[in-house]
Amino acid sequence: MSFNDVIVMLRDFLWDYVLLFAFLGIGLFLTIRLRFPQFSRVLPALKEMISDIVNKVPAEPGAMTPFQSLATAVAAQVGTGNIVGVATALASGGPGAAFWMLISGFLGMATIFTEAAMAQVYRERDENGELVGGPAYYIKNGLKQKWLAYIFAIICVVALGVVGIMVQANSIVMSMESAFGFNPMIVAGVLMLVVGWILIGGMDRIAKFSETVVPIMASAYILASIIILILNLDMLIPTLRLILVGAFTPKAMAGGALGIGIKEAVRFGLSRGLFSNEAGMGSTPHSHAVARTKHPAEQGFVAMIGVFICTFVICVATVMINLLTGAMSEEIMLGWETAEAMESYAQIMTQTAFNNQFGVVGEAFLSISLSAFALTTIVGWYFFAEANVKFMIKNPVVVHAFKLVALIAIALGYYAGAGIIWDLADLAMGMMALPNIIALIFLSRKAVEVLNDYDAQTKLDAEHVHWDYKYEDIQ
């Protein structure tokens, strides 16, 4: 048995028999306990954020504005998972996987509220006076389980700061080579220079980069998907039917010849949905922890916006692009004789969709979009991983040296094959989620307390809502 076979076996066991139930369970549990915040909290938070953007609310030293923290979170969330990952879910789980992605996103909104709120409640300041937080911090300060906090921190650094960056770098290099014929080594070198320049600027430059690039890249991709929808409007109803049938009775398609069962549709829909929105994984709380807000609940609402954007907007756009244009069809799927052939085609599925609709211009646009998504994810994931380096090692020299580790990971992403990187990423991020989910279960009472406190204060005086951040003294 090869190393890759072992990784795949462990990954499949983790996702099929542990995380599949853990993510559904924690999302449903928190949705009920928090009284379905998905329906009542997102729109008011979005209005408040738009107001802050229009009024150009500045960031305080050592912190981010709520919008900057959201942009950094979305920068990490919107990556290859929204394009390549969604295509892989469709190829492996059929069109019905799209439905389970939406379920993952809906339940994930309650999960990420809890993550962001707890990250706010239990955050600290580092030696430079900058805010820092995340699951390792709320596990240590909230659960009082330092050993579990260190386990999370170690896995997070490996999963996001090394393997995760390799995934994104590999996607950029391969995409630019395929679309434009650029030399992979040159692309990797330029990518290392750009990322290095951003990282050297610290939190301020990462925040400014995210709030500038994320809205532009997301808007461009959404606009392209809307154009494709308009051009293929006659296929909308049959496509929606294909998704619903595939979600519950996938073997009804093509008389069962596809070999896709409900387990595959659910498993790949949920796993790639998580890879996209990262709810429950324990990654995005690191950016929400450093936002300067009046109350932790407010940042929890902001975090929910991020999951909505990533799953219900970006992922749905990718699904519709592939299904409406015929890039994925039953006839094509019936030609895939092996799982390896399915995964190989998934890597170029969305590229085929844009090529079918817009020709070489569409293929070039997708390559640029994929590269922009992956670049922002590299920056966001580095920021998350660095927070855990700070948690484990207080030495500023070591923290700065970790920037070099991230750049080396970009170079390694060029040399490694896409298949094993995705397998490693799935395994590492699944392992990272386990201690975070445990923490969320035990801290759910605190999340309810935070939400109730916010509601009680807003009823009395919405303009002067506040929270005592008692862990912000330098630890």
VEXLO-559054 format. One record per residue (C-alpha): x, y, z. Coordinates in pm, 1 decimal. Example, Ala and Ser with C-alpha at 12.3 -4.5 7.8 and 13.67 -1.06 7.14 Angstrom:
<recs>
       px       py       pz
   1230.0   -450.0    780.0
   1367.0   -106.0    714.0
</recs>
This chain:
<recs>
       px       py       pz
      0.0      0.0      0.0
    147.1    333.5   -108.3
    163.8    653.0     98.3
   -111.7    805.5   -112.0
   -333.4    499.6    -54.9
   -291.9    539.3    321.3
   -380.5    909.3    301.6
   -691.6    833.2     95.7
   -799.7    555.9    333.3
   -762.5    779.7    639.8
   -933.4   1069.7    464.1
  -1229.4    858.9    356.5
  -1275.7    712.0    703.6
  -1258.4   1056.3    865.5
  -1508.7   1213.2    628.6
  -1746.6    917.8    577.7
  -1776.4    797.2    934.9
  -1683.0   1092.2   1158.3
  -1707.4   1439.2   1006.1
  -2011.0   1367.5    790.4
  -2213.3   1332.0   1110.9
  -2012.3   1577.6   1320.2
  -2067.5   1877.7   1090.2
  -2434.4   1802.5   1037.3
  -2477.9   1743.0   1408.5
  -2300.0   2054.4   1536.2
  -2466.0   2273.2   1272.8
  -2814.1   2144.8   1353.7
  -2748.5   2158.3   1728.7
  -2631.3   2520.9   1716.1
  -2903.5   2622.2   1470.4
  -3171.4   2504.7   1714.0
  -2995.8   2630.9   2027.1
  -2938.9   2977.7   1876.1
  -3299.2   2990.3   1747.8
  -3229.0   2976.1   1374.2
  -3011.5   3289.2   1339.7
  -2984.1   3229.8    963.8
  -3327.4   3381.2    910.8
  -3311.3   3693.6   1125.5
  -2951.3   3806.9   1172.4
  -2782.0   3826.0    833.2
  -2973.0   4114.0    670.6
  -2936.1   4359.2    964.4
  -2563.3   4277.2    984.2
  -2526.0   4336.7    611.4
  -2698.6   4676.9    638.8
  -2469.1   4776.3    927.9
  -2160.8   4671.6    734.1
  -2262.8   4866.1    423.8
  -2311.5   5170.4    645.3
  -1959.5   5129.8    787.7
  -1813.7   5097.3    436.1
  -1996.8   5406.4    311.0
  -1889.6   5606.8    616.3
  -1531.3   5472.8    582.6
  -1498.0   5364.2    944.3
  -1120.3   5336.9   1008.0
   -943.5   5044.5   1171.8
   -790.0   5089.7   1514.4
   -417.8   5014.0   1562.4
   -356.0   4642.5   1605.2
   -707.5   4549.9   1488.5
   -930.4   4531.3   1179.5
  -1268.0   4680.0   1101.3
  -1555.9   4428.4   1080.9
  -1548.9   4458.3    700.6
  -1173.5   4400.1    684.6
  -1208.8   4091.2    902.8
  -1491.5   3964.4    681.2
  -1289.3   4037.4    367.5
   -993.1   3846.7    512.4
  -1221.3   3557.3    605.9
  -1383.2   3554.2    261.1
  -1037.5   3584.7    104.3
   -956.5   3253.7    271.1
  -1297.2   3097.9    208.9
  -1320.8   3187.7   -160.1
  -1046.4   2982.4   -320.8
  -1000.0   2676.7   -537.2
  -1268.5   2504.6   -329.1
  -1527.0   2729.2   -495.4
  -1418.5   2629.2   -846.3
  -1212.6   2309.9   -854.1
  -1360.4   2179.4   -527.9
  -1719.2   2232.0   -641.6
  -1643.0   2065.7   -975.3
  -1489.9   1770.7   -790.3
  -1803.8   1741.2   -577.8
  -2021.0   1736.7   -890.1
  -1800.1   1480.0  -1061.8
  -1780.5   1251.1   -758.3
  -2122.4   1304.2   -601.7
  -2331.5   1401.3   -902.1
  -2551.0   1712.0   -941.2
  -2723.0   1628.8   -611.9
  -2403.4   1718.2   -426.4
  -2496.0   2082.9   -493.2
  -2804.8   2049.1   -273.9
  -2600.2   1911.6     14.6
  -2354.6   2197.6    -26.8
  -2642.0   2435.0     45.5
  -2742.4   2232.6    351.4
  -2380.5   2250.9    466.4
  -2384.0   2627.1    418.0
  -2717.4   2680.6    593.8
  -2617.0   2483.6    902.8
  -2266.4   2626.3    883.4
  -2397.9   2977.5    935.4
  -2496.2   2887.9   1293.1
  -2163.5   2712.5   1342.5
  -1957.6   3005.8   1223.0
  -2157.1   3248.5   1438.7
  -2043.9   3049.9   1741.4
  -1683.8   3033.8   1616.8
  -1663.1   3408.4   1554.3
  -1835.6   3505.3   1878.7
  -1611.7   3278.9   2087.4
  -1304.8   3407.7   1904.5
  -1408.4   3758.0   2009.0
  -1485.4   3667.7   2371.1
  -1158.1   3484.1   2437.5
   -911.9   3678.7   2220.1
   -586.0   3826.1   2352.4
   -321.7   4081.8   2257.5
     29.3   3983.0   2155.9
    356.4   4148.3   2254.3
    313.8   4407.8   1978.1
    -29.3   4509.5   2105.1
   -211.6   4345.6   1813.2
   -528.9   4147.7   1871.2
   -498.4   3774.8   1815.9
   -743.4   3489.6   1860.2
   -901.2   3176.6   1720.9
   -993.8   2823.0   1832.3
   -665.0   2765.4   2016.6
   -740.0   3073.0   2226.3
  -1101.8   2988.6   2304.0
  -1005.3   2629.8   2380.5
   -740.0   2753.8   2625.0
   -935.1   3040.8   2780.9
  -1286.8   2903.0   2748.5
  -1247.4   2528.4   2797.9
   -932.3   2563.8   3008.9
   -779.1   2276.1   2809.2
   -436.3   2396.7   2704.7
   -324.9   2057.4   2572.8
   -617.3   2045.4   2327.1
   -542.9   2404.5   2223.4
   -188.3   2305.4   2131.2
   -312.7   2006.8   1931.3
   -538.4   2237.0   1731.4
   -261.5   2493.0   1681.4
    -15.0   2234.8   1548.6
   -266.4   2083.2   1307.2
   -378.3   2428.4   1190.3
    -23.4   2539.1   1110.2
     32.6   2224.0    902.6
   -312.6   2217.5    740.4
   -334.1   2584.6    641.7
     20.3   2719.1    657.9
    177.9   2431.0    466.3
    -56.9   2184.2    293.4
   -332.7   2438.9    232.0
    -95.2   2687.6     73.5
     43.3   2408.6   -145.2
   -309.5   2333.9   -274.7
   -371.4   2696.4   -371.8
    -25.4   2745.5   -523.1
    -59.1   2429.8   -731.8
   -392.9   2551.9   -868.1
   -247.7   2889.0   -968.1
     56.7   2741.3  -1139.2
   -136.6   2473.2  -1328.8
   -412.6   2714.4  -1429.3
   -176.8   2978.6  -1567.7
     22.5   2715.8  -1757.3
   -293.0   2562.8  -1908.0
   -458.9   2891.9  -2007.8
   -161.4   3103.5  -2114.6
    129.1   2861.2  -2150.2
    330.9   3043.6  -1884.4
    640.1   2871.3  -1748.2
    534.0   2709.7  -1416.0
    860.0   2798.2  -1243.2
    824.1   3164.6  -1338.7
    461.1   3169.9  -1218.2
    566.1   3013.4   -887.8
    847.1   3266.7   -851.2
    620.6   3564.5   -919.0
    363.3   3423.2   -677.7
    626.4   3395.6   -404.5
    728.4   3759.3   -459.3
    370.3   3889.8   -447.5
    276.7   3688.8   -138.3
    604.2   3780.2     30.8
    540.8   4152.1    -24.5
    191.2   4122.5    128.4
    304.5   3920.0    428.3
    591.8   4153.2    513.0
    336.3   4432.8    563.0
    171.9   4241.0    848.2
   -192.9   4265.4    954.3
   -246.8   4612.7    806.0
   -133.4   4515.3    455.9
   -322.5   4184.4    466.3
   -640.8   4370.3    568.7
   -603.9   4636.7    298.1
   -523.9   4373.8     34.0
   -830.7   4168.6    128.3
  -1079.4   4456.9    142.2
   -958.4   4578.4   -199.7
   -923.7   4255.1   -397.2
  -1204.1   4035.0   -259.4
  -1502.1   4254.0   -366.7
  -1356.1   4297.3   -716.9
  -1281.5   3930.7   -782.6
  -1610.8   3805.6   -635.1
  -1816.1   4060.0   -830.7
  -1645.8   3972.3  -1159.7
  -1706.2   3599.9  -1114.1
  -2069.5   3650.1  -1011.6
  -2129.8   3878.4  -1311.1
  -1988.8   3614.2  -1547.0
  -2215.8   3349.8  -1393.9
  -2521.3   3576.1  -1432.6
  -2438.7   3624.7  -1802.2
  -2414.0   3246.7  -1845.8
  -2747.3   3203.1  -1667.3
  -2917.4   3456.3  -1896.9
  -2771.3   3292.1  -2206.7
  -2897.0   2950.4  -2094.6
  -3221.5   3049.6  -1927.1
  -3414.8   2773.4  -2103.6
  -3204.3   2515.1  -1918.4
  -3268.3   2655.5  -1570.8
  -3571.0   2443.0  -1473.8
  -3424.9   2112.9  -1602.4
  -3101.4   2191.4  -1418.2
  -3278.9   2258.4  -1088.5
  -3469.4   1932.0  -1131.9
  -3142.1   1748.7  -1194.2
  -3002.9   1883.4   -866.5
  -3308.4   1787.0   -661.3
  -3336.9   1438.0   -811.8
  -2964.8   1384.2   -765.9
  -2981.1   1490.3   -400.7
  -3223.2   1217.9   -293.4
  -3232.6    953.8   -565.3
  -2908.3    993.7   -762.1
  -2924.7    641.2   -906.9
  -3251.8    734.1  -1075.0
  -3043.4    928.9  -1324.5
  -2936.3    726.4  -1627.5
  -3098.0    417.7  -1474.7
  -2834.0    391.1  -1204.8
  -2550.4    361.1  -1456.6
  -2367.7    650.6  -1293.3
  -2299.1    441.0   -986.5
  -2355.5    742.7   -759.2
  -2553.8    680.4   -441.4
  -2700.3    909.0   -178.3
  -2391.1    856.2     38.5
  -2162.8    992.7   -233.0
  -2388.7   1290.7   -300.3
  -2403.0   1380.3     69.9
  -2036.2   1308.1    141.9
  -1891.7   1511.2   -143.1
  -2148.7   1788.6   -112.3
  -2075.4   1837.3    256.2
  -1697.4   1794.9    232.4
  -1652.0   2035.8    -57.4
  -1907.6   2269.4     97.1
  -1691.6   2279.7    407.6
  -1376.1   2328.8    203.8
  -1549.5   2630.1     52.8
  -1716.2   2800.5    351.4
  -1487.8   2652.6    623.3
  -1766.3   2665.3    884.9
  -1667.7   2441.5   1174.4
  -1317.0   2393.2   1047.7
  -1173.2   2653.4   1284.6
   -997.4   2871.2   1027.8
  -1194.1   3193.9    982.9
  -1236.5   3266.7   1358.1
   -876.8   3392.6   1346.9
   -976.7   3692.5   1134.0
  -1304.7   3755.7   1317.5
  -1115.3   3762.0   1648.0
   -920.5   4074.7   1549.0
  -1221.1   4284.5   1444.8
  -1294.6   4582.8   1667.1
  -1668.9   4562.3   1740.8
  -1889.4   4669.1   2029.4
  -2014.2   4318.0   2099.9
  -1903.3   3962.4   2004.0
  -2249.2   3880.5   1866.5
  -2211.9   4151.6   1602.4
  -1902.9   3984.2   1459.2
  -2084.2   3651.5   1471.0
  -2350.4   3799.4   1244.8
  -2079.5   3933.7   1012.8
  -1920.7   3589.2    993.3
  -2253.8   3445.3    879.4
  -2243.7   3680.7    580.5
  -1916.2   3519.8    475.0
  -2064.7   3168.8    467.5
  -2365.2   3297.6    273.7
  -2141.3   3461.5     11.6
  -1915.7   3159.1    -28.2
  -2182.7   2889.9    -42.4
  -2505.9   3046.2   -162.6
  -2344.3   3283.0   -411.1
  -1999.8   3167.3   -529.6
  -2050.8   2788.9   -504.4
  -2398.8   2805.8   -654.4
  -2255.5   3014.0   -938.0
  -1998.3   2743.3  -1013.0
  -2262.0   2469.0   -999.0
  -2491.2   2649.4  -1241.4
  -2203.8   2735.9  -1475.2
  -2108.9   2368.5  -1508.2
  -2460.7   2231.8  -1540.3
  -2612.8   2499.6  -1765.1
  -2331.0   2493.8  -2020.3
  -2320.2   2115.1  -2049.0
  -1966.3   2094.3  -1916.4
  -2105.2   1825.0  -1689.7
  -2371.6   1598.6  -1832.4
  -2492.7   1243.8  -1787.4
  -2338.7   1144.7  -2120.0
  -1997.0   1270.5  -2011.7
  -2027.6   1111.1  -1668.0
  -2114.7    774.9  -1823.8
  -1779.9    794.6  -2004.1
  -1587.1    805.2  -1676.9
  -1495.1    444.7  -1612.1
  -1286.7    504.6  -1300.1
  -1285.7    736.0  -1000.5
   -946.9    863.4  -1114.3
  -1093.1    962.7  -1451.3
  -1374.2   1148.5  -1271.8
  -1134.4   1345.3  -1053.4
   -908.8   1424.3  -1349.3
  -1197.0   1565.6  -1549.3
  -1319.6   1763.6  -1249.8
   -996.8   1961.6  -1257.9
  -1090.0   2107.6  -1598.0
  -1471.5   2095.6  -1580.6
  -1534.8   2463.1  -1506.7
  -1265.6   2558.1  -1754.6
  -1458.9   2359.6  -2017.3
  -1779.5   2540.7  -1917.5
  -1628.9   2885.1  -1975.8
  -1469.8   2767.1  -2298.5
  -1804.2   2633.5  -2424.1
  -1972.2   2966.5  -2349.1
  -1707.2   3228.8  -2427.1
  -1427.5   3046.8  -2608.6
  -1065.3   3120.9  -2524.6
  -1164.1   3450.3  -2361.7
  -1375.3   3260.3  -2110.3
  -1095.8   3014.6  -2040.4
   -854.9   3301.8  -1979.8
  -1105.4   3476.2  -1751.3
  -1149.7   3161.4  -1542.0
   -775.6   3117.0  -1510.4
   -738.1   3473.1  -1383.2
  -1034.4   3427.6  -1145.5
   -895.8   3102.0  -1011.4
   -556.0   3258.8   -959.8
   -706.4   3558.7   -778.3
   -919.8   3334.1   -557.2
   -622.5   3113.7   -474.4
   -395.0   3411.5   -407.0
   -633.6   3561.6   -154.3
   -674.5   3222.2      9.9
   -298.4   3185.7     48.1
   -285.8   3522.8    223.2
   -584.2   3444.5    446.5
   -464.2   3097.9    540.9
   -119.3   3229.8    621.3
   -275.4   3485.9    856.2
   -471.2   3209.7   1031.2
   -167.9   2983.3   1061.5
     46.1   3270.0   1194.4
   -203.0   3327.2   1477.4
   -133.8   2972.2   1591.0
    240.6   3016.5   1561.0
    201.9   3317.6   1791.8
     -3.7   3102.1   2027.3
    264.7   2835.1   2055.1
    580.4   3045.4   2029.5
    592.9   3404.6   2153.8
    930.2   3478.4   1990.4
    881.6   3744.4   1714.8
   1180.5   3605.1   1522.7
   1009.7   3267.0   1488.5
    686.5   3434.0   1379.0
    868.8   3624.6   1105.3
   1056.5   3307.9   1003.7
    721.6   3138.5    944.3
    672.1   3371.6    648.5
    959.3   3187.6    482.1
    786.7   2853.9    551.4
    477.7   2978.6    366.6
    687.3   3083.0     67.0
    858.6   2742.8     61.3
    513.2   2579.8     63.2
    430.2   2777.5   -253.1
    739.5   2635.6   -421.9
    651.9   2282.7   -307.5
    300.7   2326.2   -443.6
    452.9   2368.1   -787.8
    638.3   2038.4   -769.2
    363.4   1824.5   -614.0
     80.5   1662.7   -807.9
   -271.0   1796.7   -764.5
   -423.8   1463.4   -659.1
   -216.7   1393.6   -349.0
   -231.1   1758.8   -241.7
   -612.2   1756.2   -238.9
   -608.1   1426.8    -45.9
   -366.7   1568.2    211.8
   -570.3   1889.4    237.4
   -891.7   1697.4    299.5
   -725.7   1487.0    569.7
   -542.0   1773.8    741.7
   -842.1   2006.7    748.1
  -1066.3   1728.9    869.5
   -827.9   1661.0   1157.3
   -817.1   2032.9   1234.5
  -1194.0   2043.4   1264.3
  -1217.0   1774.3   1533.9
  -1082.5   1970.9   1835.1
  -1271.8   2278.3   1714.8
  -1604.3   2093.0   1703.4
  -1542.1   1954.7   2052.6
  -1483.1   2309.2   2176.6
  -1797.9   2443.4   2007.2
  -2012.9   2180.0   2176.5
  -1891.1   2274.4   2523.7
  -1892.8   2648.0   2451.6
  -2242.0   2649.7   2299.8
  -2385.4   2767.6   2632.1
  -2152.3   3068.7   2619.4
  -2263.6   3140.5   2261.8
  -2626.8   3145.7   2374.1
  -2531.0   3373.9   2662.7
  -2357.6   3614.0   2420.4
  -2658.7   3622.6   2188.9
  -2906.0   3673.0   2473.2
  -2690.9   3949.1   2621.3
  -2679.4   4126.8   2284.9
  -3056.0   4103.9   2240.9
  -3118.7   4229.4   2596.3
  -2887.7   4527.5   2548.7
  -3028.0   4624.9   2207.4
  -3380.1   4630.9   2350.0
  -3269.6   4880.1   2614.4
  -3023.9   5093.5   2415.2
  -2908.5   4978.6   2071.7
  -2657.2   5263.8   2041.4
  -2454.6   5170.5   2350.0
  -2417.6   4794.0   2326.3
  -2089.5   4678.8   2483.5
  -1895.6   4375.7   2608.8
  -1614.1   4337.2   2860.9
  -1319.0   4183.8   2673.4
  -1134.3   4061.1   2979.6
   -867.2   3854.3   2799.3
   -721.7   4144.5   2601.1
   -443.2   4219.5   2849.1
   -113.3   4090.6   2714.7
    -87.6   3727.8   2825.4
</recs>
